[in-house]
Amino acid sequence: MTAGTFALDDEHRQFKEVCDRFVANELLPRVATAEARGFPAELWPKLADAGLLGVGHPERYGGTGGGVLALAILSEALAMASGGLAITPLVSSYMAAPHLARFATAEQQERYLAPVLAGEAVAAIAVTEPGAGSDVAAIATRAVPVEGGWSLRGSKVFITNAGLADFLIVAAKTDPEAGHRGISMLVVERGAAGMTLSEPMAKLGWHASDTREIAFEECFVPADRLLGGEGRGFYQIMEAFQVERISLAGMSVGLAQRALDDTVAHVRERTAFGATLDRKQAVRHRVAEMSTKVEAARLMTYRAGALFDAGDPTAPDATAMAKLLAARLAAEVVDDAVQLFGGYGFIEETPIAMHYRDARILRIGGGTDEVQLEILAKRLFD
């Protein structure tokens, strides 16, 4: 971002244009089909060819350069189509793959990271459990040492991409007596003996994404699938959360912008009491407030990404603020959109109902509102 103006520089502006064209040409025409049938497999190579799977990843494995601000821009653009179409590639390349880019050996990166960035493989990250969500340290899945590797026992829930993934990066306790210091990350490939996937979970929103439960029963994981060293998993997860939260904040901005755009178009055309709704001051002012909220969320999100890229020590605070604010404002904007659409906002004839459903999870995934508030409160009071 350009100092003083808070405007994107030429490089980021050009990248935004690439993202917007891709969404207009490839994602928006597929929204209805994806909502009904799931993420279209033909999009993976298209995303890779457009350079949208490798942002910020090492160029030697197919990465395309850029940083976290670029990822925020990408996340915003993808969410302009739908939450499900956005979260699927974001999880693979920017929530699971960073564990490979940051902590994997060269052999692991060649085997797992390069295919993801090329659109030839899909990744998932499996941390959340039935009894452990925001409290990562409370995970109960065990990885017990056995000859040649580990035996994985336990379960995971709400795992995005689980049914699509060629491999999963799984958090497990390798030393249950060590608390959060006993967590390690393991790569588990599709079809591993002892790993069972549930049917896709029926969700309120993100209908285009695949979400499942996973059970591990004496699932053997070879020793060379350990990522980043034994007992380092908690710290790896916390580091990855920073990028994930900026990405989810970007999604919040994109979803809110789409709801705003749809609302502006609707009130220009809808007639009531002898005039179009955009001539009614109460409506005009409400839409103006929606626009202000979207821009506030965008500025906070872009700022967090820029601070992260600059290595600024305040980036974690900015990230927590951006995630908290953008997700909340997205929910407010889309709720106003439903109200202004009236009955049409409550039926599937318009996309507003989809936006409404998709917005709600953004205040939960990647760390709830309460987690972000506690991050900020600790820095204020502890």
C-alpha positions in Angstrom: 0.0 0.0 0.0 1.2 3.5 -0.7 2.0 5.4 2.4 -0.3 8.4 3.2 -2.9 7.4 0.6 -3.8 3.9 1.7 -4.1 3.0 -2.0 -2.8 -0.1 -3.6 0.5 0.2 -5.5 0.6 -0.7 -9.1 1.7 -4.3 -8.5 -1.2 -5.0 -6.1 -3.6 -3.1 -8.3 -2.7 -5.2 -11.3 -3.0 -8.4 -9.3 -6.4 -7.3 -8.2 -7.4 -6.9 -11.8 -6.2 -10.5 -12.6 -8.2 -11.8 -9.6 -11.4 -9.9 -10.6 -11.2 -11.1 -14.2 -10.8 -14.7 -13.1 -13.8 -14.4 -10.8 -15.9 -12.8 -13.5 -15.0 -15.3 -16.2 -14.5 -18.6 -14.3 -16.3 -18.4 -10.9 -19.4 -16.4 -11.2 -20.8 -18.5 -14.1 -20.3 -21.6 -11.9 -21.9 -20.5 -8.7 -25.3 -22.1 -9.1 -23.8 -25.4 -10.2 -21.2 -25.4 -7.4 -23.8 -24.6 -4.7 -25.8 -27.7 -5.9 -23.0 -30.1 -6.7 -19.8 -28.9 -5.0 -16.6 -27.4 -6.1 -16.0 -28.0 -9.8 -12.8 -30.0 -10.3 -12.0 -28.2 -13.6 -11.2 -25.1 -11.7 -8.0 -26.4 -10.1 -5.8 -26.1 -13.3 -7.5 -22.8 -14.2 -6.6 -21.4 -10.8 -3.0 -22.6 -11.2 -2.6 -21.2 -14.7 -3.8 -17.8 -13.5 -1.2 -17.9 -10.7 -3.8 -17.9 -7.9 -2.7 -21.0 -6.0 0.9 -19.9 -5.4 0.8 -16.5 -3.9 3.6 -16.0 -1.4 4.9 -19.6 -1.9 8.5 -20.4 -3.0 8.9 -19.9 -6.8 11.1 -23.1 -7.1 8.0 -25.1 -6.3 5.6 -23.2 -8.5 4.9 -20.2 -6.3 4.2 -16.8 -7.9 5.6 -14.3 -5.4 3.6 -11.8 -3.5 2.7 -11.6 0.1 -0.1 -11.5 2.6 -1.6 -8.3 1.2 -1.9 -10.0 -2.1 -3.6 -13.0 -0.4 -6.1 -10.6 1.2 -6.9 -9.2 -2.3 -7.3 -12.7 -3.7 -9.5 -13.8 -0.8 -11.7 -10.8 -1.3 -12.1 -11.4 -5.0 -12.9 -15.1 -4.7 -15.6 -14.4 -2.1 -17.3 -12.1 -4.5 -18.5 -15.4 -6.1 -19.4 -17.4 -3.1 -18.0 -18.5 0.2 -17.8 -22.2 -0.8 -16.0 -21.4 -4.1 -13.5 -19.2 -2.2 -12.7 -21.3 0.8 -11.9 -24.5 -1.1 -8.7 -23.2 -2.8 -7.9 -20.9 0.1 -7.8 -23.9 2.5 -5.6 -26.0 0.1 -3.0 -23.3 -0.8 -3.1 -20.9 2.0 -4.2 -22.7 5.2 -2.8 -26.2 4.7 0.1 -25.6 2.2 1.9 -22.9 4.3 2.8 -25.7 6.8 4.7 -27.3 3.9 6.2 -24.1 2.7 7.4 -23.1 6.1 8.3 -26.4 7.9 8.6 -29.2 5.4 11.8 -30.8 4.2 12.8 -30.3 0.5 11.7 -33.8 -0.3 8.3 -33.2 1.4 7.9 -29.9 -0.5 8.6 -31.5 -3.8 6.2 -34.4 -3.1 3.3 -32.4 -1.6 3.7 -28.6 -2.1 4.6 -28.5 -5.8 1.5 -30.5 -6.9 -0.8 -28.2 -4.8 0.6 -25.1 -6.4 0.3 -26.7 -9.8 -3.4 -27.5 -9.3 -2.6 -31.2 -9.4 -3.3 -32.0 -5.8 -5.6 -30.7 -3.0 -4.7 -30.3 0.6 -6.6 -30.0 3.9 -5.7 -29.1 7.4 -7.1 -31.2 10.2 -6.9 -29.6 13.7 -10.4 -29.2 15.1 -11.9 -32.0 17.1 -15.3 -32.7 18.7 -13.9 -31.6 22.0 -11.3 -29.0 20.9 -12.0 -26.0 18.6 -10.5 -22.7 19.7 -8.5 -24.5 22.4 -6.0 -26.1 20.1 -3.9 -27.4 23.1 -6.9 -29.6 24.1 -6.7 -31.9 21.1 -6.9 -35.6 22.0 -5.9 -37.3 18.7 -2.8 -39.4 19.5 0.2 -40.3 17.3 1.8 -43.3 19.1 5.3 -44.3 18.0 5.5 -47.6 16.2 8.1 -49.3 14.1 8.7 -47.1 11.0 6.5 -44.3 12.0 3.3 -43.5 14.0 -0.1 -45.0 14.7 -2.8 -42.3 14.6 -5.9 -42.6 16.8 -8.6 -40.1 17.2 -11.1 -38.0 15.3 -11.4 -34.6 13.6 -14.5 -32.6 12.7 -15.5 -29.7 10.4 -12.5 -30.4 8.1 -12.8 -28.4 4.9 -11.7 -30.2 1.7 -11.5 -33.6 3.6 -13.3 -35.4 0.8 -11.3 -33.7 -2.0 -7.9 -33.8 -0.4 -5.0 -35.9 -1.8 -3.5 -35.5 1.7 -4.3 -34.0 5.0 -2.0 -32.2 7.5 -3.1 -33.6 10.8 -2.4 -32.2 14.3 -1.9 -35.0 16.9 -0.4 -35.4 20.4 2.9 -37.2 20.1 3.6 -36.5 23.8 0.3 -36.2 25.8 2.2 -35.3 29.0 3.7 -32.2 27.5 0.5 -30.2 26.9 0.7 -27.9 23.9 4.4 -28.7 23.5 3.4 -32.3 22.7 1.6 -31.6 19.5 3.1 -32.5 16.1 2.0 -32.2 12.5 1.8 -35.3 10.3 0.9 -35.7 6.6 -1.7 -38.4 6.0 -2.4 -39.4 2.4 -5.8 -40.1 0.9 -6.8 -43.8 1.3 -4.5 -44.4 4.3 -5.5 -47.6 6.0 -7.3 -46.8 9.3 -8.6 -43.4 8.1 -12.4 -43.1 7.6 -14.2 -40.1 6.2 -17.9 -39.3 6.9 -20.3 -38.3 4.3 -20.2 -34.5 3.5 -21.7 -32.5 6.4 -24.9 -30.6 5.6 -24.0 -27.0 6.4 -25.9 -23.7 6.8 -23.6 -22.0 4.3 -20.5 -22.6 2.1 -22.5 -25.2 0.2 -19.9 -25.5 -2.6 -17.3 -26.6 -0.1 -16.7 -30.2 1.2 -16.7 -30.5 5.0 -16.5 -33.9 6.8 -15.6 -35.7 10.0 -12.5 -37.9 10.0 -11.8 -40.9 12.2 -8.4 -42.5 12.7 -8.1 -46.1 14.0 -4.6 -47.4 14.1 -3.8 -45.4 11.0 -0.1 -45.9 10.1 1.8 -42.8 9.2 5.4 -43.3 8.0 8.1 -41.5 9.9 9.0 -39.3 6.9 5.6 -37.6 7.1 6.4 -35.6 10.2 6.4 -31.9 9.5 8.8 -29.6 11.2 10.0 -31.7 14.0 8.3 -33.5 16.9 6.5 -31.3 19.4 6.4 -28.2 17.2 2.9 -28.5 16.0 1.2 -25.9 18.3 3.6 -23.2 17.3 3.2 -24.0 13.6 -0.6 -23.8 13.9 -0.4 -20.5 15.8 1.9 -19.0 13.1 -0.4 -20.3 10.3 -3.4 -18.8 12.0 -2.1 -15.3 11.3 -2.3 -15.7 7.5 -5.5 -17.7 7.7 -7.2 -14.9 9.6 -6.2 -12.2 7.1 -7.5 -14.5 4.4 -10.9 -14.9 6.2 -11.0 -11.1 6.7 -10.5 -10.7 3.0 -13.3 -13.1 2.4 -15.5 -11.1 4.7 -14.8 -8.0 2.6 -15.5 -9.7 -0.7 -18.8 -11.2 0.5 -19.9 -7.8 1.9 -19.0 -6.0 -1.3 -21.0 -8.5 -3.3 -24.0 -8.0 -1.1 -23.6 -4.2 -1.4 -23.3 -4.4 -5.1 -26.4 -6.6 -5.4 -28.3 -4.2 -3.1 -27.4 -1.1 -5.1 -28.6 -2.8 -8.3 -31.8 -3.9 -6.6 -32.8 -0.5 -5.0 -32.2 1.2 -8.4 -34.8 -1.0 -10.0 -37.3 -1.8 -7.2 -40.3 0.6 -7.2 -42.4 1.4 -4.1 -44.9 4.2 -3.4 -44.4 5.8 -6.8 -40.6 5.8 -7.0 -37.6 3.5 -7.1 -36.1 2.7 -3.7 -32.9 4.6 -4.4 -35.0 7.8 -4.3 -36.0 7.1 -0.7 -33.7 8.9 1.8 -34.0 6.1 4.4 -32.9 3.6 1.9 -30.2 5.7 0.4 -28.7 6.4 3.8 -28.8 2.7 4.8 -26.9 1.7 1.7 -24.4 4.6 2.3 -23.8 3.1 5.8 -23.3 -0.4 4.2 -20.7 1.1 1.8 -18.9 2.8 4.7 -18.7 -0.5 6.6 -17.3 -2.4 3.6 -14.6 0.2 3.1 -13.7 0.2 6.8 -13.3 -3.6 6.7 -11.3 -3.4 3.6 -8.9 -0.8 4.9 -8.4 -2.7 8.2 -7.7 -5.9 6.3 -5.3 -4.4 3.8 -3.5 -2.7 6.6 -3.0 -6.0 8.4 -1.7 -7.6 5.3 0.7 -4.8 4.6 2.0 -4.8 8.2 2.5 -8.6 8.0 4.5 -8.2 4.8 6.6 -5.5 6.4 7.4 -7.7 9.4 5.9 -5.1 11.7 5.6 -6.3 15.3 2.1 -4.9 15.6 0.9 -7.2 12.8 -0.7 -9.8 15.1 -2.8 -7.1 16.7 -3.8 -5.7 13.4 -4.7 -9.2 12.2 -6.9 -9.9 15.1 -8.7 -6.5 14.7 -9.2 -7.1 11.0 -10.6 -10.6 11.4 -12.9 -9.4 14.2 -14.1 -6.2 12.4 -14.4 -7.5 8.9 -16.4 -10.6 9.9 -18.8 -8.6 12.1 -19.3 -5.9 9.5 -19.9 -8.5 6.7 -22.7 -10.0 8.8 -24.2 -6.5 9.3 -24.0 -5.6 5.7 -25.6 -8.8 4.4 -28.3 -8.5 7.1 -29.1 -5.0 5.8 -29.1 -6.4 2.3 -31.7 -9.0 3.1 -33.8 -6.3 4.7 -33.7 -4.1 1.7 -34.4 -6.9 -0.7 -37.5 -7.7 1.4 -39.1 -11.1 0.6 -36.7 -11.5 -2.3 -33.9 -11.7 0.1 -35.4 -14.7 1.8 -35.7 -16.9 -1.3 -33.1 -18.6 -3.5 -34.1 -16.6 -6.6 -31.5 -14.0 -5.6 -28.0 -14.6 -4.2 -28.7 -12.6 -1.1 -29.8 -15.7 0.9 -26.5 -17.4 -0.1 -24.5 -14.4 1.1 -26.4 -14.4 4.4 -25.7 -18.0 5.0 -22.0 -17.8 4.0 -21.3 -14.8 6.2 -22.1 -16.4 9.5 -19.2 -18.9 9.7 -16.7 -16.1 9.2 -17.1 -15.1 12.9 -16.3 -18.7 13.9 -13.7 -20.2 11.5 -10.0 -19.3 12.0 -10.6 -18.2 15.6 -13.9 -16.9 16.9 -14.7 -13.3 17.8 -14.0 -14.2 21.4 -10.5 -15.5 20.5 -9.7 -12.3 18.7 -10.9 -10.2 21.6 -8.8 -12.2 24.0 -5.7 -11.7 21.8 -6.3 -8.0 22.0 -7.2 -7.9 25.6 -4.0 -9.8 26.6 -1.9 -7.1 24.9 -3.8 -4.4 26.6 -3.9 -5.8 30.1 -1.4 -8.6 30.6 
